[in-house]
Amino acid sequence: MRLSPSLSALCLLSLALASGVSDRALAACGGNFGGFVAGLRDEAVRRGHDAGAARNFFAGVRQDPAVIRADRAQGVFQRDFIDFARRLISRSRLDNGQRNAGRYSAVFDEIERRYGVSRGVLLAFWALETDFGAVQGDFNTRDALVTLAHDCRRPELFRPQIFSALTLYERGDFDPARTTGAWAGEIGQVQMLPADILENGVDGDGDGHVRLKASAPDALMSAGRMLKGLGWRANEPWLQEIVIPGNLDWAETGLDHGKRVSDWARLGVRPRSGSLGPGNLRASVLLPMGRNGPAFLAYPNFRVFFEWNQSLVYVTTAAYLATRFEGAPIFDPRAPDPGLAGAEMKALQRKLVGRGHDVGGVDGILGEKTREAVQKEQIRLGFPADSWPTRALLDRL
């Protein structure tokens, strides 16, 4: 389900460079797989790992073509928010979340006390990542990481994770032959990468080990600590459904624009339920399907979700699900204009690139960079600048 590992490429690159790995070593990829693995083993020893441990860790490693296929096939993120959210959020999933909230109430209380992360947020990640631990992935984690590091698409992301997994192995918390997880190397009930586990792993059940696959307390406590480290702000909201006036300046909407909540209120923005967040907080009006679709106010904590996953549709769904676990109503779908999908979205992205915009790649996915480019072109062409691409905009471009 994950579009990308939890840390950005830049963060992992910085982490690796801080460990003394050269740019050249980080860029190494491709070529003979056996020779590549031998290079990893030698590098592990240079990093200070025990030679015997490194030999045992890499023994039997194999290239997994299924990992590459999974990396290339992420069409699920091409769906729009309404479709994506309805597919992932079911009555059964909501009920299971409430049962787990009760079962682990003391754990959630401790997480809120230590890290200030609301239980709804953790329940949402737990639900979407592994269906509360039921579906954690069956890819061999070591093989997945080595395969992705050998592949030349994003080696700088995955190479450092191999050595973090080796460290976990030396601590007795990783079995290179048997540890399994997602295709991108994430492990456990909330799907964390080895480097994240090293930095944020918490022994939540007191057994002396951090076991994110078998122990829900370990997984939840570790996720709470990680979110705090990524910038989570205690006792603040993250996302709230709103009702917007028809005369709002659409060019001021989008995650790259923000105002104080009190200023949005003066412009006629109001909550669909409850009350708006503190007036001095900055927030953005998020229209995932344009001015005629669902509308949300995204608070500073919403940005933290992007450190877990880079897909806007996934992040918005996760953040919205977190509000549902805490009592929010089902969102109002309203009546969004028909959008673009598949070949049309790629055609739009190519036209945007041709006009000098950075859309983050022609992949058919309406990500934040594509939305920002769409809004700029909507302003230029006199369209309502709500960041939602339509066939009319594609035709004009």
RODO-30916 format. One record per atom (N, C-alpha, C, O): residue in one letter; x, y, z. Coordinates in steps of 0.2 Angstrom, whole numbers, plus 5000, padded with zeros to 4 digits. Layout:
<sites>
aXYZ;...
</sites>
This chain:
<sites>
m500449945000;m500050005000;m500450065000;m500250124998;r501050065002;r501450125003;r501750144996;r501950104992;l501750214995;l502050234989;l502750244990;l503150234985;s502950264995;s503750274996;s503850255004;s503450265008;p504450245005;p504650235012;p504550295016;p504450355014;s504550295023;s504350345027;s504750405027;s504450455028;l505450395026;l505850455026;l505950475019;l505950435014;s506050535018;s506250565011;s506950545009;s507350525013;a507050545002;a507650525000;a508250575003;a508750555004;l508050635003;l508550685006;l508750665013;l509250675015;c508250645017;c508350635024;c508850575025;c509250565028;l508650515021;l509050455021;l509750475018;l510250445021;l509850515013;l510450535010;l510850565015;l511450555016;s510550615019;s510950645024;s511150605030;s511750605032;l510750555032;l510850505037;l511450465035;l511950445039;a511450445028;a512050395026;a512650435026;a513150415027;l512650495023;l513250535023;l513550555030;l514150555031;a513050565035;a513350575041;a513650515044;a514050515049;s513550455041;s513850385043;s514550375040;s514850325041;g514750425035;g515350415032;g515350385026;g515850365023;v514750375022;v514750345016;v514850395011;v514450445011;s515250385006;s515350435000;s514750434996;s514350394995;d514750494992;d514250494987;d514350444982;d513850414979;r514950424980;r515050374975;r514750304977;r514450264974;a514850284984;a514650224986;a513850224987;a513550174985;l513550284988;l512850284988;l512550274981;l511950244981;a512850304976;a512650294970;a512750224966;a512450214961;a513150184969;a513250124966;a512650074966;a512250074971;c512550054960;c511950014959;c512049974952;c512549994948;g511649924951;g511649894945;g512249844944;g512549834949;g512349814938;g512949774937;g512749704940;g512149684941;n513249664940;n513149594943;n512949594950;n513249624954;f512449554951;f512049554958;f512549524963;f512649554968;g512949474961;g513349444966;g513949494968;g514149494974;g514149524963;g514749574964;g514449634969;g514849654973;f513849654967;f513549704971;f513449684978;f513649724983;v513249624980;v513149604987;v513849594990;v513949614996;a514349574986;a515049574989;a515249644991;a515649644996;g515049694987;g515249754989;g514949784995;g515149814999;l514249764996;l513949785002;l514249755008;l514249785013;r514449685007;r514749655013;r515349685015;r515549695021;d515749705010;d516449735012;d516249805015;d516649825020;e515749845012;e515649905015;e515349905022;e515549945027;a515049845024;a514749835031;a515349835035;a515349855041;v515849795033;v516449785038;v516849855039;v517049875044;r516849895033;r517149955034;r516750005038;r517050045042;r516149995039;r515750035043;r515750015051;r515550045055;g516149955052;g516249935059;g515849875061;g515849855066;h515449845056;h515049785058;h515549725058;h516049725055;d515349675062;d515749615063;d515749575056;d515249575053;a516349555054;a516449525048;a515949455048;a515649445042;g515949425053;g515549365053;g514849375053;g514449345049;a514649425056;a513949445056;a513749465049;a513149455047;a514149505046;a514049525039;a513949465034;a513549465030;r514449425035;r514449365031;r513749325032;r513449305027;n513549315038;n512949275039;n512349315037;n511849285034;f512349385038;f511749425036;f511649415028;f511049415026;f512149425024;f512049415017;f512049345014;f511949345008;a512149295018;a512149235015;a511449215013;a510949215016;g511449195006;g510849175003;g510449225001;g509849214998;v510649285001;v510249344998;v510149334991;v510549314987;r509549354989;r509349344982;r508949404979;r508649444983;q509049414973;q508649464970;q507949444969;q507849394966;d507449494970;d506749474970;d506449514965;d506249574966;p506249484959;p505949524954;p505249544956;p504949594953;a504949514960;a504249534963;a504249604966;a503749644966;v504849614969;v504949684972;v504949734967;v504649784968;i505249724962;i505349774956;i504649784953;i504449844952;r504249734952;r503649734949;r503149774954;r502749824951;a503249764960;a502849804965;a502949884965;a502549924965;d503649894964;d503849964964;d503650004958;d503550064959;r503549964953;r503349994946;r502550004946;r502350044942;a502249964950;a501449954949;a501149984955;a500949954959;q501050054955;q500650084960;q500050124958;q499950184960;g499750094953;g499150124950;g498550144955;g498150184954;v498550114961;v498050134966;v498050204968;v497550234969;f498650234967;f498750304969;f498450354964;f498450414965;q498250324958;q497950364953;q497250374954;q496950414950;r496950344959;r496250354960;r496150424964;r496550454967;d495550454963;d495350514966;d495250504974;d495150444976;f495150554978;f495050544985;f494450514987;f494450464991;i493850524984;i493250494986;i493250424984;i493150384989;d493550404978;d493550334977;d494050294981;d493950244984;f494650324982;f495150294987;f494950284994;f494950234997;a494650344997;a494350335003;a493850285004;a493850255009;r493350285000;r492850235000;r493050165000;r492750125003;r493550154996;r493850084995;r494250065002;r494150005004;l494550115005;l494950095011;l494550095018;l494750065022;i494050135018;i493750155024;i493050115024;i492550135021;s493050065028;s492350025028;s492150025035;s492450035040;r491450005036;r491149995043;r491549945047;r491649955053;s491749895044;s492149835047;s492849865050;s493049855056;r493149905046;r493849935048;r493749985054;r494149985058;l493150025053;l493050075058;l492850035065;l493050055070;d492449985065;d492249945071;d492949915074;d492949915080;n493349885069;n493949855072;n494349905075;n494749885080;g494449965073;g494750015076;g494550035083;g494950045087;q493850035083;q493650055090;q493749995095;q493850015101;r493749935093;r493849875097;r494549885099;r494749865105;n495049895095;n495749905096;n495849965101;n496349955105;a495550015100;a495550075104;a495450055111;a495750075116;g494950015112;g494749995119;g495249945122;g495449945128;r495449895118;r495949845120;r496549865122;r496849845127;y496849925119;y497449945120;y497450025123;y497850065122;s496850035126;s496750095129;s497350125133;s497550185133;a497650085138;a498150105142;a498750125138;a499150165139;v498850085132;v499450105128;v499350165125;v499850205124;f498750175122;f498650245119;f498650305124;f498950355122;d498450295130;d498550345135;d499250365136;d499450415137;e499650305137;e500350325138;e500750355132;e501150395133;i500450335126;i500750375120;i500550445120;i500950485118;e499950465121;e499750535122;e500150565127;e500350625126;r500250535133;r500650565138;r501350585136;r501650635137;r501650535133;r502350535131;r502450585125;r502950625125;y502050565120;y502250595113;y501750645111;y501850685106;g501150655114;g500650695112;g500250675106;g499950725103;v500350615103;v500050595097;v499350565099;v499250515103;s498850585095;s498150565097;s498050495094;s498350475090;r497650455098;r497550385096;r497150375089;r497350325086;g496750425087;g496450415081;g496950415075;g496950375070;v497550455076;v498050455071;v498450385070;v498550365065;l498550355076;l498950295076;l498450235074;l498650195070;l497850245076;l497350195073;l497250195066;l497250145062;a497350255063;a497250265056;a497850235052;a497750195047;f498450245054;f499050215051;f499050135052;f499150105047;w498850115058;w498850045059;w498350015055;w498449955052;a497750045054;a497250015049;a497450015042;a497349965039;l497650065040;l497850075032;l498450035031;l498550005025;e498950035035;e499549995033;e499549925033;e499749885029;t499249895039;t499149825039;t498549795042;t498449735043;d497949835041;d497349815044;d497449785051;d497249725053;f497749825055;f497849815062;f498249745063;f498149705068;g498749745059;g499249685060;g499049625056;g499549575056;a498549625053;a498349565049;a498649545043;a498749495041;v498849605039;v499149595033;v499849635033;v499849695031;q500349605035;q501049645036;q501549635030;q502049665030;g501349595025;g501749585019;g502149525020;g502349505026;d502349485014;d502649425015;d503349425010;d503549375009;f503549485009;f504249495006;f504749485011;f504749515016;n505249445009;n505849445013;n506149515013;n506349545008;t506249545019;t506449615020;t507149625018;t507249675014;r507649585020;r508349595017;r508349585010;r508649635007;d508049535007;d508049535000;d507749594996;d507949614991;a507149614999;a506849674996;a507349734996;a507349774991;l507649745002;l508049805002;l508649804998;l508849854994;v508949744997;v509549734993;v509349744986;v509749764981;t508749714984;t508549714977;t508449784975;t508649814970;l508149824979;l507949894978;l508549944978;l508649994974;a509049924982;a509749964982;a510049944976;a510449984973;h510049884973;h510349864967;h510049894961;h510349914956;d509349904961;d509049934956;d509250014955;d509350044961;c509250034950;c509550104949;c509050164949;c509150214947;r508450144951;r507950194951;r507950244958;r507950304957;r508050214964;r508150254970;r508650214975;r508450204980;p509250204972;p509750164977;p509850204983;p510050174988;e509850274983;e510050314988;e509550304994;e509750325000;l508950284992;l508450274998;l508550215001;l508450215007;f508750164998;f508750095001;f509450065003;f509450025008;r509950095000;r510650065003;r510750075010;r510950025013;p510650135013;p510750145020;p510250095024;p510450075030;q509650075022;q509250035026;q509549965027;q509349935031;i509949945022;i510249875022;i510649875029;i510649825032;f511049925030;f511549925035;f511149935042;f511349915047;s510549965042;s510149975048;s509849905049;s509849885055;a509649865044;a509449805045;a509949755048;a509849715053;l510549765046;l511149725049;l511249745056;l511349695060;t511149805058;t511249825065;t510749785069;t510849765075;l510049785067;l509549755070;l509649685071;l509549655076;y509949655066;y510149585066;y510649565071;y510649525075;e511149615072;e511749605077;e511449615084;e511649585089;r510849645085;r510549655091;r510049605093;r509749595098;g509949555088;g509449505089;g508749515087;g508349475089;d508649575084;d507949595082;d507749585075;d507349615073;f508149545071;f508049545064;f508349475062;f508949455063;d507949435058;d508149375055;d508249375048;d507649385045;p508849385045;p508849395038;p508549345033;p508249365028;a508449285036;a508149235032;a507349235033;a507049205028;r507149255038;r506449245040;r506049315041;r505349315041;t506349365042;t505949435043;t505649455037;t505949455031;t504949465037;t504649485031;t504249545032;t504149565038;g504049575027;g503649635027;g503449665020;g503349625016;a503349725020;a503149755013;a503649755008;a504249745010;w503449765002;w503949764996;w504549814997;w505049804994;a504349875000;a504849925001;a505349915007;a505649965008;g505249865010;g505749855016;g505449875023;g505749865028;e504749895023;e504549915030;e504349855033;e504149795030;i504349855040;i504249795044;i503649815049;i503649865052;g503249765051;g502849765057;g502149795056;g501949815050;q501849805061;q501049825061;q500949895059;q500449905056;v501449935059;v501350005057;v501850015051;v501950075049;q502249965049;q502649975043;q503250025044;q503150085041;m503750005047;m504250055048;m504950025045;m505049965045;l505350065042;l505950045039;l506450035045;l506450065050;p506949995043;p507449975048;p507750035052;p507850035058;a507950095048;a508250145051;a507750185056;a507950205061;d507150185054;d506650215059;d506550175065;d506450195071;i506650105064;i506550065070;i507150075075;i507150075081;l507750085072;l508350095076;l508350165080;l508450165086;e508050215076;e507950275079;e507350285084;e507450325089;n506850255083;n506250265086;n505950205090;n505350205093;g506250145089;g505950085092;g505850085099;g506350115103;v505250065102;v505150075109;v504850005111;v504449975108;d505149975117;d504949915120;d504249935123;d504349945129;g503749925120;g503049945123;g502749895128;g502349915132;d502949835127;d502649775131;d503149755137;d503049715141;g503749785137;g504249775142;g504549705142;g504849675147;d504649675136;d504949605136;d505749615134;d506049565133;g505949675133;g506649685132;g506849685125;g507449695123;h506349675120;h506449685113;h505949725110;h505449745113;v506149755104;v505749795100;v505449745094;v505849735089;r504849725095;r504649675090;r503949705087;r503449695089;l504049735081;l503549775078;l503049725074;l502449745073;k503249665073;k502749625070;k502349585074;k501749585073;a502549565080;a502149525085;a501849565090;a501349545093;s502149625092;s501849665098;s501549725096;s501849775093;a500849735097;a500549795095;a500749855100;a500849905097;p500849845106;p501149895110;p501849925108;p501949985108;d502249875106;d502949895103;d502849945097;d503149995096;a502349915092;a502249955086;a501950025087;a502150065084;l501450025091;l501050085092;l501550135096;l501550195094;m501850115101;m502350165105;m502850185100;m503050245100;s503150145096;s503650165091;s503450215086;s503750265084;a502850205084;a502550245079;a502350315082;a502550365079;g502150315088;g502050385092;g502650415093;g502750475092;r503250385095;r503850415095;r504150445089;r504450505088;m504050405083;m504250425077;m503850495075;m504150535072;l503250495075;l502850545073;l503050615077;l503050665074;k503150605084;k503350665087;k504050685085;k504150745084;g504550645083;g505150655080;g505050695074;g505550735072;l504550675070;l504450705063;l504150775064;l504050805059;g503950795070;g503650865071;g502950865073;g502650925073;w502650815075;w501950815078;w501950865084;w502350855088;r501450905084;r501250955089;r500750925093;r500150925091;a500850925100;a500350895104;a499750945105;a499851005105;n499150905106;n498550945107;n498350995102;n498051045103;e498550975095;e498351015090;e497950975085;e498150915084;p497451005081;p497150965076;p497550945070;p498150975069;w497350905065;w497750895059;w497350905053;w497550935048;l496650885053;l496250895047;l495550905050;l495350865054;q495150945046;q494450955048;q494050975042;q494251015038;e493450935041;e493050955036;e492751015037;e492551035043;i492651055031;i492351125032;i491851135027;i491851095022;v491451185028;v491051215023;v491351275020;v491451325024;i491351285013;i491651345011;i491151385007;i490751365004;p491251455007;p490851495003;p490951494996;p491551484994;g490451504992;g490551504984;g491051554982;g491251554976;n491151614985;n491551664983;n492251664986;n492551714985;l492451614988;l493151604991;l493651614985;l493551594980;d494151644987;d494751654982;d495051594981;d495451574985;w494951554976;w495151484975;w495951484974;w496251434976;a496251544972;a496951544971;a497351544978;a497951534978;e496951554983;e497251554990;e497151484993;e497351474999;t496851444990;t496851374992;t497451334990;t497751344986;g497451274994;g498051224992;g498551224998;g498551275002;l498951174998;l499351165004;l499951215003;l500351225008;d500051244998;d500651294997;d500351364999;d500751414998;h499751375001;h499551435004;h499251425011;h499051375013;g499251475015;g499051465022;g498851535025;g499051585023;k498351535029;k498151595033;k497951575040;k497951515042;r497951615045;r497751605051;r496951575051;r496551595047;v496851535056;v496151505056;v495651565057;v495151565054;s495851615061;s495351665062;s495251705055;s494651735054;d495751705051;d495651745044;d495251705040;d494751725036;w495251635040;w494851595036;w494151605038;w493651605034;a494051605045;a493351615047;a493051675045;a492451675043;r493451735045;r493151795042;r492951795035;r492551835033;l493251745031;l493151745024;l492551695023;l492351685017;g492251665028;g491651625028;g491751555028;g491251515028;v492351535030;v492451465031;v492251445038;v492351475043;r491851385038;r491551365044;r491651285045;r491651255040;p491651265051;p491651185052;p491051155050;p490551185051;r491151095047;r490551055045;r490251025052;r489651015053;s490651015057;s490450995063;s490951015068;s491551035067;g490751025075;g491151055080;g491351125079;g490951165076;s491951145081;s492251205080;s492951205077;s493251155077;l493051265074;l493751275071;l494251265076;l494151285082;g494951255074;g495451255078;g495651325081;g495351375079;p496151335085;p496351395088;p496451445082;p496751435077;g496151505084;g496251555078;g496851575076;g496951605070;n497451575080;n498051595078;n498451535075;n499051555072;l498151475074;l498551425070;l498451445063;l497951465060;r499051425059;r498951435052;r498751375049;r498851315052;a498351375044;a498051315041;a497951335033;a497951385031;s497851275029;s497751285022;s497051255021;s496851205024;v496751275016;v496051255013;v496251195008;v496551215003;l496151135009;l496251085005;l495651055001;l495151035004;l495651064995;l495151044990;l495350984986;l495550994980;p495350924989;p495650864985;p495350854978;p495650814974;m494750874977;m494350864971;m494050924968;m493550924965;g494350984970;g494151044968;g493651084972;g493451054977;r493451134969;r492951184973;r492251154974;r491951174979;n492151104970;n491451074971;n491451004974;n490950974974;g492050984977;g492050924980;g492150934988;g492050984990;p492350874991;p492450884998;p492950935000;p493450954996;a492950975006;a493351025008;a493651015015;a493250995019;f494251025016;f494551015022;f494951075024;f495251115020;l495051085031;l495551135033;l496151095036;l496051045040;a496751105033;a497351065035;a497751105039;a498051155037;y497851075045;y498251115050;y499051095050;y499151045046;p499451125054;p500151105053;p500351035054;p500751005051;n499950995059;n500050925059;n499950885053;n500250825053;f499550915049;f499450875042;f500050865039;f500150805035;r500550905039;r501150895035;r501550835038;r501950805034;v501450815044;v501850765047;v501650695043;v502050655042;f501050695041;f500750635037;f501250625031;f501350565029;f501450675028;f501850665022;f502550635023;f502850605019;e502750635030;e503350605031;e503350525032;e503750495032;w502650505032;w502550435032;w502450405025;w502650355024;n502150445021;n501950425014;n501850495010;n501650545012;q502150485004;q502150545000;q501550554995;q501450604992;s501050514995;s500450514991;s499950564994;s499750545000;l499750614991;l499250654993;l498550624995;l498250635000;v498350574990;v497750544991;v497750494997;v497250495001;y498350464998;y498450425004;y498450465011;y498050445015;v498850515010;v498850555016;v498250585018;v498050585024;t497850615014;t497150645015;t496750595018;t496350605022;t496750535015;t496350475017;t496450455024;t496050445029;a497150445026;a497350435033;a497150485038;a496950465043;a497250545036;a497150605041;a496350605042;a496150615047;y495950595036;y495250595037;y495050535041;y494550545046;l495250475040;l495150415044;l495250425051;l494850405056;a495850465053;a495950475060;a495450515063;a495250505069;t495150565059;t494650605062;t493950565063;t493550575068;r493850515059;r493250475060;r493350435066;r492850425070;f493950405067;f494050365074;f493950415080;f493850385085;e493950475079;e493850525085;e493150555084;e493050605087;g492650525080;g492050555080;g491750595075;g491150615075;a492150615070;a491950655064;a491450615060;a491450555059;p491050655057;p490550625052;p490850605046;p491350625044;i490450565042;i490650545035;i490650605031;i490250655031;f491250615027;f491250675023;f490750685018;f490450635016;d490550745016;d490050765011;d490450765004;d490850805003;p490250715000;p490550714994;p490450774989;p490850784984;r489850804990;r489650854986;r489650834979;r489350774977;a489750874974;a489750854967;a490350884963;a490250934959;p490850854964;p491550874960;p491450864953;p491150824950;d491750914949;d491850904942;d492250844940;d492650824944;p492050814935;p492450754932;p493150774931;p493350824928;g493550724934;g494350744934;g494650704928;g494250674924;l495250694928;l495650664923;l495950594927;l496050594933;a496150544923;a496450484925;a496850454920;a496750464914;g497350414922;g497750374917;g498050414912;g498450464914;a497850394906;a498250434900;a498150504900;a498550544898;e497450524902;e497350594902;e497750634907;e498050694905;m497850604913;m498250644918;m499050644915;m499350694916;k499250594912;k499950594910;k500050644904;k500550674904;a499550644900;a499550704895;a499550774898;a499950814895;l499150784903;l499150844906;l499850854909;l500150914908;q500150804913;q500750814916;q501350834910;q501750874911;r501250804904;r501750814899;r501650884897;r502150924895;k501050914896;k500950984894;k501251034899;k501451084898;l501151014906;l501351054911;l502151064911;l502451114912;v502451004910;v503151004910;v503451044904;v503951074904;g503051034898;g503251074892;g503151154893;g503451194890;r502751174898;r502751244900;r503251264906;r503151314908;g503651214908;g504151234912;g504051214920;g504351234924;h503451174921;h503251164928;h503651094930;h503751054926;d503751094936;d504051034939;d503450994942;d503151014947;v503250934939;v502650894942;v502950834946;v502450794948;g503550824947;g503850774950;g503850704946;g503850654949;g503750714940;g503750654936;g503050634932;g502550654935;v503050614926;v502450604922;v502250534924;v502450484921;d501850524929;d501650464932;d500850444932;d500650394935;g500450494930;g499750494930;g499450504937;g498850484938;i499850524942;i499650534949;i499550604950;i500050644949;l499050624953;l498950694955;l499250714961;l498850714967;g499850724961;g500250734968;g500250814969;g499950854965;e500550834974;e500550904976;e500850944971;e500651004970;k501450924968;k501750964963;k501350974957;k501351034954;t500950924955;t500550934949;t499950974950;t499751014946;r499750974957;r499151014959;r499351094959;r499051134956;e500051104961;e500251174961;e500351194954;e500151254952;a500551154949;a500651174942;a499951194939;a499851234935;v499551144941;v498851154938;v498551224940;v498251264936;q498651234947;q498351304949;q498651364946;q498351414944;k499351354944;k499651414941;k499351424934;k499251474932;e499251364930;e498951374924;e498251394924;e498051424919;q497851374929;q497151394930;q497151474930;q496751504927;i497651494934;i497651574935;i497851604929;i497551654927;r498351574925;r498551604919;r497951604914;r497851654910;l497551554914;l497051544908;l496351574910;l495851574907;g496351594917;g495651624919;g495151564921;g494551584922;f495451504923;f494951454926;f494951464933;f495351504936;p494451444937;p494451444944;p495051404947;p495151344945;a495451434951;a496051404952;a496051364958;a496351384964;d495751304958;d495651264963;d496051204963;d495951154967;s496551204959;s497051144958;s496751074956;s497151024956;w496151074953;w495851014951;w495851014943;w495451054940;p496250974940;p496250974933;p495650944930;p495450884932;t495350974925;t494750944921;t494950934914;t495550964911;r494550904910;r494650904903;r494650974899;r495050974894;a494251014902;a494251084899;a494951114900;a495251144895;l495251104905;l495951134906;l496451094902;l496851124898;l496351034901;l496850994897;l496751014890;l497251024886;d496151024887;d496051054880;d496351114879;d496651134874;r496251164884;r496551234883;r497351224883;r497651264879;l497651184887;l498351174887;l498551144880;l499151144879;
</sites>
